[in-house]
Amino acid sequence: MPSQRVLPILVLFFFQSPGGLAQNSAPTDFDPRDLSGVWSGFGGGGGRVPFGPDRPPLTPEGEAKYLTHIPTRSADPRVPAVDDPALSNDPTFACNPRGFPRVMFDTSSRTFEFIHIDDRVLQLLQRGRTLREFWMDGREIPSPENMDNIGPSWYGHSVAKWEGDELIVDTAGMDDRAWLDTLGHVKSFEARIQERYKRVDADTIELQMTLYDPTSYTAPWVSDTKIFKRESPERLTFFGWYGMFSGVADLMCAPLNAVERQRDGAY
């Protein structure tokens, strides 16, 4: 009897735009410190590995943890992939959150919305209707000494500031049970991730990330440059709704939906 497993339910709406991901004409003038809008990373420096192929060597502790992972995709012969997700120990197959940064780069979820409010920038992500808060009120990122009082979070605790026209976001306190990516790379509870967002024109944001995790890696892991393109309201509107939480897609792990799909013979 095939094993039953719960999969995220993806509801997609079909749009009238014949140009696929092509952007509508946009003004050339823009405020580089205004990141508002919906952005998709299906072109350019995407991929399922947030930090790219240039991984630094693992520490003994990091390698011991990494070798226990059983992914469904692998680029390392020491960590062979399995074809059946039921044989994997990827925590997402048990309906656990993907965590950060994986939530931004898994297939079908490389789209997010930025919203500016007082003292914060909000990042809304499709997968799991996830909200990240970038605090911009001058507070410091939680220190390792204070982290035990705060506790881990699947998506960490983030503070941000502007350096010129780059938004610098530092995130710490990420739950180390969440894999770094689909390939099973690890991160520790002591890890810190820095994101550098830069709006280079009216329709393009570039992102570079660096993972600082001396518990797991012998050096910082610097990503390639990720490219996100602005989505026009015409492509995202469905019966007058606009935004990541307004009916565009519902990437949720919902056991009740999975049961209904099994009853209907969907899988």
Backbone as CSV, one residue per row, in Angstrom:
resi,resn,N_x,N_y,N_z,CA_x,CA_y,CA_z,C_x,C_y,C_z
1,MET,0.863,-1.196,0.000,0.000,0.000,0.000,0.893,1.237,0.000
2,PRO,0.688,2.162,-0.949,1.553,3.360,-0.970,1.341,4.184,0.271
3,SER,2.420,4.744,0.765,2.334,5.557,1.974,1.583,6.833,1.676
4,GLN,0.799,7.287,2.655,0.085,8.537,2.513,0.948,9.668,3.025
5,ARG,0.908,10.768,2.335,1.672,11.909,2.789,0.905,13.170,2.460
6,VAL,1.168,14.172,3.242,0.454,15.433,3.092,1.297,16.368,2.261
7,LEU,0.724,16.887,1.225,1.441,17.800,0.346,0.780,19.172,0.380
8,PRO,1.558,20.239,0.165,0.943,21.559,0.082,-0.048,21.609,-1.066
9,ILE,-1.144,22.300,-0.837,-2.144,22.449,-1.875,-1.914,23.776,-2.566
10,LEU,-1.726,23.740,-3.875,-1.429,24.947,-4.650,-2.652,25.317,-5.482
11,VAL,-3.167,26.498,-5.222,-4.290,26.999,-6.012,-3.762,28.109,-6.902
12,LEU,-3.817,27.891,-8.212,-3.290,28.870,-9.157,-4.439,29.464,-9.965
13,PHE,-4.375,30.732,-10.219,-5.331,31.383,-11.091,-4.626,31.711,-12.403
14,PHE,-5.361,31.650,-13.495,-4.792,31.919,-14.803,-5.057,33.366,-15.167
15,PHE,-4.032,34.025,-15.646,-4.109,35.439,-15.919,-4.236,35.684,-17.420
16,GLN,-4.700,36.873,-17.770,-4.931,37.212,-19.156,-3.668,37.687,-19.859
17,SER,-2.632,38.005,-19.097,-1.433,38.573,-19.693,-0.774,37.574,-20.625
18,PRO,-0.646,37.852,-21.936,-0.039,36.895,-22.861,1.467,36.868,-22.762
19,GLY,2.052,37.777,-22.046,3.508,37.887,-22.022,4.171,37.104,-20.923
20,GLY,3.423,36.209,-20.241,4.032,35.442,-19.163,4.553,36.359,-18.099
21,LEU,5.851,36.272,-17.805,6.444,37.096,-16.765,6.956,38.434,-17.298
22,ALA,6.715,38.703,-18.542,7.163,39.989,-19.084,6.469,41.127,-18.354
23,GLN,7.197,42.183,-18.117,6.679,43.300,-17.352,5.980,44.305,-18.249
24,ASN,4.930,44.933,-17.738,4.321,46.047,-18.442,5.279,47.232,-18.422
25,SER,5.041,48.166,-19.336,5.906,49.335,-19.343,5.789,50.064,-18.020
26,ALA,6.915,50.525,-17.496,6.937,51.169,-16.183,7.738,52.453,-16.273
27,PRO,7.472,53.389,-15.389,8.229,54.642,-15.412,9.695,54.393,-15.078
28,THR,10.536,55.215,-15.666,11.967,55.070,-15.407,12.353,55.702,-14.085
29,ASP,11.557,56.653,-13.596,11.844,57.280,-12.311,11.342,56.381,-11.184
30,PHE,12.147,56.221,-10.159,11.748,55.395,-9.027,12.538,55.823,-7.810
31,ASP,12.002,55.524,-6.635,12.681,55.781,-5.373,13.408,54.507,-4.961
32,PRO,14.731,54.484,-4.941,15.449,53.245,-4.615,15.193,52.753,-3.197
33,ARG,14.652,53.625,-2.351,14.323,53.192,-0.985,12.854,52.801,-0.825
34,ASP,12.154,52.711,-1.909,10.768,52.237,-1.881,10.730,50.862,-2.541
35,LEU,10.605,49.823,-1.736,10.569,48.451,-2.246,9.139,47.922,-2.336
36,SER,8.170,48.787,-2.165,6.775,48.354,-2.156,6.421,47.631,-3.450
37,GLY,5.538,46.647,-3.311,5.067,45.928,-4.480,5.333,44.445,-4.369
38,VAL,4.920,43.738,-5.406,5.084,42.284,-5.473,6.207,41.974,-6.447
39,TRP,7.082,41.066,-6.027,8.298,40.761,-6.781,8.428,39.251,-6.969
40,SER,8.824,38.837,-8.179,8.981,37.411,-8.497,10.404,37.126,-8.935
41,GLY,10.930,36.004,-8.456,12.311,35.627,-8.762,12.422,34.412,-9.635
42,PHE,11.554,34.307,-10.656,11.585,33.131,-11.519,12.648,33.233,-12.602
43,GLY,13.262,34.388,-12.750,14.338,34.532,-13.717,15.603,34.975,-13.021
44,GLY,16.738,34.906,-13.714,17.997,35.368,-13.127,18.528,34.391,-12.109
45,GLY,19.042,34.926,-10.992,19.733,34.103,-10.016,18.811,33.408,-9.051
46,GLY,17.902,32.590,-9.535,17.011,31.816,-8.669,17.654,30.507,-8.279
47,GLY,16.859,29.479,-8.189,17.382,28.158,-7.860,16.996,27.715,-6.479
48,ARG,17.108,26.406,-6.256,16.665,25.827,-5.002,17.709,25.931,-3.895
49,VAL,18.915,26.345,-4.210,19.970,26.483,-3.205,20.185,27.975,-2.973
50,PRO,19.686,28.513,-1.861,19.744,29.967,-1.674,21.139,30.562,-1.786
51,PHE,22.153,29.826,-1.348,23.485,30.423,-1.291,24.385,29.997,-2.440
52,GLY,23.857,29.233,-3.389,24.635,28.898,-4.568,25.620,27.765,-4.337
53,PRO,26.417,27.454,-5.362,27.258,26.260,-5.333,28.557,26.391,-4.537
54,ASP,28.965,27.608,-4.198,30.286,27.798,-3.583,30.211,27.648,-2.064
55,ARG,29.821,26.474,-1.636,29.683,26.219,-0.194,31.050,26.042,0.462
56,PRO,31.307,26.721,1.550,32.566,26.494,2.274,32.558,25.119,2.937
57,PRO,33.718,24.624,3.355,33.744,23.315,4.027,32.924,23.325,5.313
58,LEU,32.340,22.186,5.599,31.587,22.024,6.840,32.527,21.806,8.011
59,THR,32.122,22.230,9.174,32.828,21.862,10.394,32.488,20.405,10.727
60,PRO,33.232,19.748,11.605,32.857,18.381,11.993,31.430,18.291,12.520
61,GLU,31.002,19.281,13.308,29.635,19.266,13.825,28.613,19.437,12.702
62,GLY,28.906,20.353,11.793,27.994,20.565,10.681,27.914,19.359,9.763
63,GLU,29.046,18.725,9.510,29.048,17.561,8.630,28.313,16.381,9.254
64,ALA,28.489,16.176,10.548,27.796,15.072,11.212,26.286,15.230,11.082
65,LYS,25.794,16.442,11.223,24.354,16.678,11.093,23.906,16.540,9.642
66,TYR,24.681,17.085,8.733,24.347,17.041,7.313,24.216,15.603,6.808
67,LEU,25.087,14.720,7.255,25.089,13.338,6.763,23.904,12.523,7.264
68,THR,23.146,13.067,8.214,21.938,12.371,8.667,20.729,12.699,7.800
69,HIS,20.846,13.671,6.912,19.701,14.112,6.124,19.500,13.214,4.899
70,ILE,18.235,12.982,4.572,17.870,12.143,3.428,16.968,12.983,2.525
71,PRO,17.540,13.716,1.583,16.736,14.612,0.735,16.176,13.890,-0.488
72,THR,15.283,14.561,-1.188,14.788,14.051,-2.463,15.569,14.638,-3.641
73,ARG,16.453,15.578,-3.360,17.382,16.122,-4.359,18.747,16.243,-3.698
74,SER,19.786,15.931,-4.446,21.117,15.995,-3.858,22.152,16.283,-4.936
75,ALA,23.184,17.034,-4.545,24.339,17.271,-5.410,25.596,16.705,-4.765
76,ASP,25.430,15.883,-3.727,26.548,15.351,-2.953,26.387,13.833,-2.854
77,PRO,27.356,13.072,-3.401,27.221,11.598,-3.359,27.201,11.032,-1.947
78,ARG,27.670,11.801,-0.967,27.626,11.315,0.413,26.230,11.390,1.005
79,VAL,25.368,12.163,0.346,23.987,12.326,0.807,23.071,11.962,-0.364
80,PRO,22.896,10.675,-0.630,22.111,10.273,-1.800,20.642,10.647,-1.660
81,ALA,20.048,11.045,-2.779,18.635,11.409,-2.792,17.774,10.163,-2.907
82,VAL,16.540,10.280,-2.455,15.561,9.202,-2.586,14.435,9.680,-3.494
83,ASP,13.855,8.743,-4.256,12.782,9.111,-5.173,11.447,9.302,-4.469
84,ASP,11.231,8.561,-3.397,9.959,8.589,-2.697,10.053,9.522,-1.501
85,PRO,9.284,10.612,-1.481,9.336,11.510,-0.323,9.041,10.814,1.003
86,ALA,8.306,9.695,0.964,8.004,8.975,2.199,9.261,8.398,2.840
87,LEU,10.340,8.254,2.055,11.602,7.728,2.573,12.543,8.841,3.041
88,SER,12.164,10.071,2.783,12.987,11.216,3.164,12.672,11.645,4.592
89,ASN,13.672,12.247,5.252,13.414,12.854,6.563,13.375,14.383,6.481
90,ASP,13.103,14.894,5.273,12.899,16.327,5.094,11.697,16.740,5.947
91,PRO,11.866,17.657,6.903,10.756,17.997,7.806,9.554,18.607,7.100
92,THR,9.732,19.155,5.901,8.577,19.751,5.217,7.567,18.699,4.784
93,PHE,8.007,17.448,4.586,7.069,16.410,4.182,6.157,15.988,5.331
94,ALA,6.461,16.419,6.539,5.567,16.200,7.681,4.772,17.463,7.983
95,CYS,4.658,18.341,6.990,3.862,19.570,7.087,4.483,20.599,8.023
96,ASN,5.803,20.562,8.223,6.476,21.584,9.016,6.851,22.772,8.127
97,PRO,6.985,23.963,8.708,7.360,25.129,7.909,8.718,24.943,7.248
98,ARG,8.894,25.567,6.105,10.175,25.491,5.409,11.259,26.303,6.111
99,GLY,10.859,27.307,6.855,11.847,28.142,7.517,12.509,29.087,6.531
100,PHE,13.293,30.012,7.099,14.042,30.971,6.289,15.489,30.511,6.208
101,PRO,16.114,30.578,5.025,15.684,31.230,3.783,14.986,30.308,2.783
102,ARG,14.827,29.033,3.126,14.287,28.088,2.162,12.925,28.509,1.636
103,VAL,12.101,29.143,2.475,10.757,29.525,2.068,10.771,30.446,0.853
104,MET,11.859,31.167,0.632,11.929,32.119,-0.470,12.338,31.482,-1.787
105,PHE,12.845,30.236,-1.758,13.478,29.714,-2.966,12.989,28.342,-3.400
106,ASP,12.103,27.719,-2.660,11.532,26.470,-3.136,10.685,26.722,-4.378
107,THR,10.499,25.673,-5.181,9.712,25.796,-6.392,8.341,26.381,-6.093
108,SER,7.886,27.275,-6.933,6.555,27.894,-6.891,6.377,28.892,-5.755
109,SER,7.436,29.199,-5.012,7.245,30.140,-3.908,8.233,31.294,-3.937
110,ARG,8.831,31.564,-5.091,9.813,32.638,-5.162,9.142,33.970,-5.511
111,THR,8.062,34.273,-4.814,7.341,35.525,-4.998,7.016,36.096,-3.632
112,PHE,7.206,37.404,-3.475,6.917,38.031,-2.192,6.460,39.457,-2.416
113,GLU,5.907,40.044,-1.360,5.466,41.432,-1.391,6.144,42.199,-0.268
114,PHE,6.601,43.407,-0.562,7.139,44.310,0.452,6.094,45.373,0.771
115,ILE,5.923,45.641,2.074,5.045,46.706,2.533,5.815,47.527,3.563
116,HIS,5.884,48.842,3.370,6.549,49.732,4.309,5.529,50.281,5.298
117,ILE,5.791,50.139,6.594,4.979,50.780,7.624,5.932,51.420,8.630
118,ASP,5.404,52.137,9.609,6.248,52.824,10.577,7.161,51.837,11.295
119,ASP,8.466,52.103,11.235,9.480,51.345,11.975,9.634,49.904,11.515
120,ARG,8.956,49.507,10.445,9.090,48.137,9.975,8.919,48.070,8.454
121,VAL,9.543,47.058,7.879,9.222,46.631,6.521,8.679,45.214,6.646
122,LEU,7.526,44.963,6.042,6.918,43.638,6.076,7.197,42.921,4.766
123,GLN,7.570,41.659,4.876,7.744,40.818,3.701,6.714,39.690,3.781
124,LEU,5.800,39.658,2.819,4.767,38.631,2.756,5.173,37.616,1.700
125,LEU,5.161,36.336,2.076,5.572,35.272,1.168,4.404,34.329,0.913
126,GLN,4.341,33.786,-0.314,3.245,32.903,-0.682,3.196,31.651,0.190
127,ARG,4.326,31.010,0.364,4.340,29.706,1.024,3.863,29.816,2.467
128,GLY,2.756,29.171,2.777,2.244,29.163,4.137,1.718,30.500,4.605
129,ARG,1.469,31.446,3.662,1.027,32.801,4.035,1.956,33.359,5.115
130,THR,3.249,33.330,4.825,4.284,33.666,5.798,4.535,35.170,5.855
131,LEU,4.666,35.679,7.074,5.002,37.084,7.310,6.359,37.173,7.979
132,ARG,7.253,37.989,7.398,8.513,38.342,8.049,8.469,39.842,8.359
133,GLU,8.951,40.213,9.551,8.998,41.601,9.975,10.454,42.048,10.084
134,PHE,10.805,43.105,9.371,12.140,43.692,9.473,12.014,44.949,10.341
135,TRP,12.496,44.868,11.566,12.388,46.001,12.492,13.441,47.050,12.155
136,MET,12.982,48.300,11.993,13.859,49.392,11.590,13.842,50.523,12.603
137,ASP,13.605,50.186,13.878,13.529,51.202,14.934,14.830,51.343,15.708
138,GLY,15.912,50.782,15.173,17.217,50.933,15.806,17.591,49.844,16.788
139,ARG,16.701,48.905,17.027,17.032,47.825,17.958,18.149,46.954,17.400
140,GLU,18.867,46.291,18.289,19.940,45.387,17.889,19.367,43.999,17.626
141,ILE,20.053,43.266,16.779,19.677,41.874,16.575,19.877,41.117,17.885
142,PRO,19.015,40.179,18.245,19.181,39.458,19.512,20.554,38.794,19.606
143,SER,21.192,38.960,20.742,22.509,38.365,20.958,22.355,36.897,21.345
144,PRO,23.400,36.103,21.175,23.319,34.699,21.603,22.942,34.563,23.077
145,GLU,23.388,35.522,23.920,23.075,35.452,25.347,21.577,35.658,25.605
146,ASN,20.933,36.502,24.773,19.514,36.767,24.949,18.613,35.820,24.168
147,MET,19.205,35.068,23.261,18.389,34.238,22.386,17.615,33.181,23.158
148,ASP,18.209,32.655,24.232,17.519,31.633,25.007,16.225,32.179,25.612
149,ASN,16.201,33.488,25.919,14.989,34.087,26.466,13.919,34.294,25.399
150,ILE,14.350,34.476,24.151,13.406,34.714,23.061,12.916,33.402,22.474
151,GLY,13.827,32.461,22.284,13.466,31.179,21.710,13.591,31.176,20.201
152,PRO,13.723,29.995,19.608,13.875,29.902,18.158,12.564,30.184,17.430
153,SER,12.700,30.564,16.186,11.559,30.811,15.318,11.864,30.165,13.970
154,TRP,10.857,29.640,13.313,11.084,29.041,12.002,11.648,30.071,11.033
155,TYR,11.304,31.340,11.221,11.748,32.374,10.280,12.685,33.394,10.918
156,GLY,13.051,33.195,12.175,14.032,34.036,12.815,13.486,35.391,13.238
157,HIS,14.373,36.199,13.815,14.076,37.556,14.265,14.961,38.500,13.459
158,SER,14.347,39.499,12.820,15.066,40.313,11.836,15.068,41.790,12.200
159,VAL,16.228,42.420,12.042,16.360,43.876,12.134,16.949,44.371,10.826
160,ALA,16.673,45.640,10.495,17.111,46.159,9.204,17.485,47.619,9.317
161,LYS,18.253,48.072,8.327,18.640,49.485,8.231,19.041,49.761,6.785
162,TRP,19.049,51.036,6.450,19.506,51.456,5.133,20.982,51.807,5.190
163,GLU,21.732,51.317,4.227,23.105,51.751,3.979,23.126,52.272,2.548
164,GLY,23.092,53.592,2.403,22.909,54.150,1.071,21.536,53.738,0.566
165,ASP,21.510,53.117,-0.600,20.243,52.647,-1.173,20.072,51.138,-1.024
166,GLU,20.832,50.522,-0.138,20.679,49.098,0.118,19.969,48.881,1.451
167,LEU,18.976,48.002,1.457,18.322,47.607,2.692,19.065,46.388,3.239
168,ILE,19.665,46.560,4.407,20.456,45.500,5.028,19.608,44.846,6.113
169,VAL,19.360,43.563,5.983,18.529,42.818,6.931,19.377,41.727,7.572
170,ASP,19.401,41.715,8.906,20.097,40.661,9.648,19.068,39.833,10.403
171,THR,19.173,38.514,10.268,18.218,37.589,10.875,18.958,36.567,11.709
172,ALA,18.481,36.354,12.922,19.082,35.371,13.831,17.966,34.600,14.531
173,GLY,18.361,33.577,15.279,17.383,32.815,16.051,16.525,31.894,15.221
174,MET,17.050,31.401,14.096,16.285,30.509,13.235,16.315,29.089,13.783
175,ASP,15.181,28.432,13.739,15.066,27.062,14.223,15.971,26.157,13.391
176,ASP,16.899,25.463,14.057,17.874,24.678,13.309,17.310,23.359,12.790
177,ARG,16.062,23.032,13.117,15.451,21.821,12.554,15.038,22.024,11.103
178,ALA,14.837,23.270,10.691,14.485,23.558,9.301,15.743,23.480,8.441
179,TRP,15.680,22.722,7.364,16.819,22.621,6.458,17.054,23.956,5.769
180,LEU,18.303,24.190,5.397,18.635,25.423,4.690,18.023,25.432,3.291
181,ASP,17.903,24.264,2.680,17.403,24.168,1.312,16.920,22.752,1.035
182,THR,16.441,22.528,-0.181,15.923,21.218,-0.592,16.997,20.144,-0.558
183,LEU,18.259,20.527,-0.718,19.361,19.558,-0.752,19.780,19.096,0.640
184,GLY,19.199,19.649,1.676,19.483,19.180,3.029,20.623,19.873,3.728
185,HIS,21.088,21.010,3.202,22.154,21.729,3.894,21.669,22.225,5.260
186,VAL,22.604,22.355,6.178,22.256,22.596,7.584,22.515,24.050,7.973
187,LYS,21.887,24.427,9.069,22.236,25.663,9.771,22.043,25.386,11.250
188,SER,22.748,26.133,12.085,22.647,25.954,13.531,21.790,27.067,14.121
189,PHE,21.439,26.921,15.382,20.667,27.949,16.075,21.491,29.226,16.226
190,GLU,22.819,29.119,16.171,23.698,30.281,16.294,23.880,31.019,14.964
191,ALA,23.287,30.525,13.898,23.494,31.111,12.571,22.888,32.503,12.475
192,ARG,23.506,33.330,11.622,22.960,34.645,11.262,23.010,34.772,9.755
193,ILE,21.949,35.308,9.178,21.883,35.525,7.734,21.700,37.010,7.475
194,GLN,22.534,37.539,6.591,22.404,38.933,6.188,21.903,38.998,4.743
195,GLU,20.850,39.768,4.531,20.315,40.022,3.190,20.611,41.467,2.817
196,ARG,20.954,41.669,1.563,21.208,43.012,1.039,20.333,43.203,-0.202
197,TYR,19.250,43.982,-0.023,18.311,44.255,-1.114,18.657,45.600,-1.750
198,LYS,18.669,45.623,-3.078,18.926,46.872,-3.789,18.009,46.969,-4.997
199,ARG,17.220,48.035,-5.035,16.362,48.276,-6.199,17.199,49.009,-7.229
200,VAL,17.534,48.322,-8.320,18.465,48.881,-9.300,17.744,49.623,-10.421
201,ASP,16.460,49.354,-10.623,15.645,50.133,-11.540,14.191,49.968,-11.126
202,ALA,13.280,50.551,-11.903,11.873,50.550,-11.509,11.306,49.142,-11.381
203,ASP,11.855,48.183,-12.114,11.280,46.843,-12.171,12.160,45.759,-11.591
204,THR,13.297,46.093,-10.966,14.258,45.059,-10.583,14.811,45.291,-9.182
205,ILE,14.772,44.251,-8.381,15.478,44.221,-7.099,16.546,43.135,-7.167
206,GLU,17.748,43.472,-6.719,18.811,42.480,-6.585,18.997,42.151,-5.112
207,LEU,19.305,40.894,-4.840,19.502,40.420,-3.476,20.761,39.569,-3.412
208,GLN,21.587,39.874,-2.425,22.710,38.989,-2.103,22.634,38.652,-0.623
209,MET,22.907,37.390,-0.291,22.807,36.924,1.083,24.128,36.307,1.530
210,THR,24.376,36.399,2.826,25.554,35.772,3.416,25.124,35.036,4.681
211,LEU,25.534,33.779,4.766,25.274,32.962,5.951,26.520,32.949,6.827
212,TYR,26.367,33.396,8.074,27.440,33.327,9.061,27.057,32.249,10.075
213,ASP,27.767,31.142,10.039,27.416,30.025,10.919,28.681,29.230,11.252
214,PRO,29.517,29.748,12.156,30.769,29.057,12.475,30.559,27.703,13.139
215,THR,29.362,27.435,13.648,29.094,26.112,14.195,29.034,25.065,13.100
216,SER,28.544,25.454,11.920,28.317,24.488,10.839,29.303,24.602,9.685
217,TYR,29.872,25.805,9.452,30.729,26.026,8.290,32.012,26.733,8.717
218,THR,33.072,26.456,7.988,34.380,27.006,8.350,34.574,28.437,7.872
219,ALA,33.661,28.949,7.065,33.743,30.320,6.562,32.333,30.774,6.200
220,PRO,32.112,32.087,6.064,30.797,32.550,5.616,30.466,32.008,4.225
221,TRP,29.192,31.768,3.995,28.717,31.275,2.701,27.998,32.430,2.016
222,VAL,28.597,32.938,0.929,28.072,34.098,0.217,27.312,33.622,-1.014
223,SER,26.113,34.152,-1.210,25.285,33.719,-2.327,25.683,34.407,-3.622
224,ASP,25.164,33.867,-4.703,25.175,34.605,-5.953,24.130,35.713,-5.856
225,THR,24.026,36.527,-6.881,23.051,37.616,-6.878,21.712,37.097,-7.367
226,LYS,20.672,37.281,-6.556,19.316,36.888,-6.919,18.611,38.092,-7.553
227,ILE,17.807,37.824,-8.559,17.126,38.895,-9.286,15.624,38.688,-9.171
228,PHE,14.923,39.734,-8.736,13.473,39.699,-8.603,12.875,40.816,-9.455
229,LYS,11.839,40.465,-10.217,11.186,41.413,-11.114,9.833,41.827,-10.553
230,ARG,9.497,43.089,-10.749,8.233,43.635,-10.263,7.067,43.050,-11.037
231,GLU,6.032,42.634,-10.309,4.805,42.166,-10.937,3.826,43.332,-11.058
232,SER,3.161,43.433,-12.206,2.191,44.505,-12.392,0.871,44.116,-11.742
233,PRO,0.095,45.094,-11.259,-1.215,44.782,-10.661,-2.130,44.007,-11.601
234,GLU,-1.976,44.231,-12.929,-2.849,43.551,-13.884,-2.653,42.032,-13.834
235,ARG,-1.445,41.596,-13.553,-1.184,40.154,-13.518,-1.631,39.535,-12.200
236,LEU,-1.694,40.321,-11.141,-1.969,39.760,-9.825,-3.409,39.966,-9.367
237,THR,-4.180,40.743,-10.118,-5.541,41.042,-9.695,-6.474,39.900,-10.062
238,PHE,-7.304,39.478,-9.109,-8.313,38.460,-9.362,-9.602,38.939,-8.714
239,PHE,-10.583,39.317,-9.541,-11.837,39.880,-9.045,-11.577,41.068,-8.113
240,GLY,-10.588,41.883,-8.454,-10.355,43.106,-7.693,-9.418,42.970,-6.511
241,TRP,-8.877,41.774,-6.279,-7.968,41.569,-5.144,-6.530,41.673,-5.630
242,TYR,-5.658,42.210,-4.761,-4.261,42.400,-5.131,-3.371,42.136,-3.930
243,GLY,-2.279,41.404,-4.133,-1.313,41.187,-3.060,-1.139,39.713,-2.728
244,MET,-0.087,39.426,-1.971,0.236,38.051,-1.661,-0.814,37.360,-0.807
245,PHE,-1.510,38.113,0.037,-2.507,37.518,0.919,-3.925,37.812,0.434
246,SER,-4.078,38.097,-0.850,-5.375,38.554,-1.343,-5.892,37.718,-2.504
247,GLY,-5.592,36.419,-2.484,-6.227,35.537,-3.446,-5.400,35.157,-4.643
248,VAL,-4.126,35.564,-4.713,-3.301,35.196,-5.858,-2.984,33.705,-5.831
249,ALA,-2.565,33.197,-4.699,-2.251,31.775,-4.569,-2.344,31.404,-3.105
250,ASP,-2.531,30.114,-2.850,-2.681,29.649,-1.479,-1.780,28.433,-1.297
251,LEU,-0.516,28.687,-1.003,0.459,27.610,-0.840,0.468,27.182,0.618
252,MET,-0.473,26.314,0.956,-0.645,25.904,2.340,-0.512,24.395,2.457
253,CYS,0.079,23.950,3.545,0.058,22.530,3.884,-1.198,22.301,4.709
254,ALA,-2.224,21.718,4.100,-3.529,21.595,4.735,-3.958,20.128,4.712
255,PRO,-3.825,19.402,5.829,-4.195,17.987,5.842,-5.630,17.730,5.402
256,LEU,-6.572,18.602,5.766,-7.955,18.389,5.358,-8.103,18.445,3.843
257,ASN,-7.387,19.368,3.205,-7.427,19.425,1.751,-6.855,18.165,1.129
258,ALA,-5.771,17.643,1.731,-5.155,16.435,1.210,-6.110,15.254,1.303
259,VAL,-6.857,15.160,2.394,-7.830,14.082,2.539,-8.887,14.173,1.459
260,GLU,-9.379,15.388,1.184,-10.396,15.556,0.160,-9.859,15.156,-1.197
261,ARG,-8.606,15.509,-1.475,-8.011,15.151,-2.769,-7.863,13.646,-2.895
262,GLN,-7.531,12.946,-1.794,-7.425,11.494,-1.862,-8.795,10.873,-2.125
263,ARG,-9.830,11.435,-1.528,-11.183,10.916,-1.751,-11.615,11.102,-3.199
264,ASP,-11.157,12.215,-3.786,-11.510,12.490,-5.183,-10.618,11.750,-6.165
265,GLY,-9.624,10.997,-5.644,-8.735,10.251,-6.521,-7.666,11.073,-7.182
266,ALA,-7.358,12.253,-6.593,-6.346,13.121,-7.186,-4.956,12.515,-7.068
267,TYR,-4.700,11.735,-5.999,-3.436,11.010,-5.851,-3.633,9.911,-4.855
